[in-house]
Amino acid sequence: DSGRVAVAGQDRESAARETDVIQTEVLNAAAIAYVTVLAAQQRLELAETPVTLARETLAAVSARVQAGAGATAEVARARVALAMAEAEVARNQSQLHAARTTLATLWGGEPQDVGLLPGRVRTTDALPPEATLRAALDRHARLEWQRSLVAGRRLALTLEQAQTVPDVTVAGGIRFLRAGNDAAFVAGVSMPLLRRNQNQGLIRAARETVNGAEWELRGAERALRAEFSAAWLDLQSALAAAQALRREALPPTDEALALVREAYRSGQLPLIDVLDAQREQIQLRRELLECETAFALALARVDGLTSTTFPHTTARLLSE
């Protein structure tokens, strides 16, 4: 009947919404994996800078020693610094391969299919409007699926309730009397006797199913709001940290390294001071990259909760 057809149609709708949820989760995972590969690419790029500096330093120290202006111990220190820098490059190469493997798995390919990806993790000067993004949570695929399940359970309850309404049968016809040629029109109405507990068990079960589906919908709404709040807090924290490092810490560190190098070349400072200044600058740039990575990952999480096209993440990663 029409009730059962409606229930079946709603079940098909729920199945389609569940597929949307799975697709959304895969897209979110792929976006996070893409950002992770970009960050790994930049970590490797950053790790290669100390190698170049260490080789330049080793060449300069060797020249000073040959000229009699430096101690042979400085050559050993420079070689150690170079070896450590090369080990860091190897470690970052391994991490990049692991990140590419994860992304390739989500794409249905092989790690070698993932080459140099376009884009860079970076922060922005201002965040998108929080209120607008929060409002978009209402359109999340998880909520659409739960709403579809609630609608289906309500239709099933209505169907069970309809089973308690008795079917009324109306009949009519012509009856010929035996005693003569007379005829009469006869009509009748029949209705089953009502039973007090007719279908009540199934109705209670259907009602509990409706209550359970509504509870799961409310739980999904709370979970999404909590996920958004956590991602938004991470986004704000990463942005503040990155801005502080870039504006307040990095410029004086770069300036200090330049001054130390100049003092070393003029014989005013030993090599160990140059190596320390180089390590401090590289460490600071690594911290900045980690903040930018945390920002990009949090932005991807926010986008994944509010859109299926990741507009803010795409605009930020691919901007020049």
NORHU-V711571 format. One record per helix or strand of 2 or more residues. SS is the DSSP state (H for helix, E for strand). FROM is the first residue (numbers start at 1). TO is the last residue. If there is no record, write none. Layout:
ss	from	to
SS	FROM	TO
SS	FROM	TO
This chain:
ss	from	to
H	2	66
H	72	107
H	111	113
H	130	139
H	141	162
E	168	176
E	183	191
H	200	265
H	271	306
H	311	317
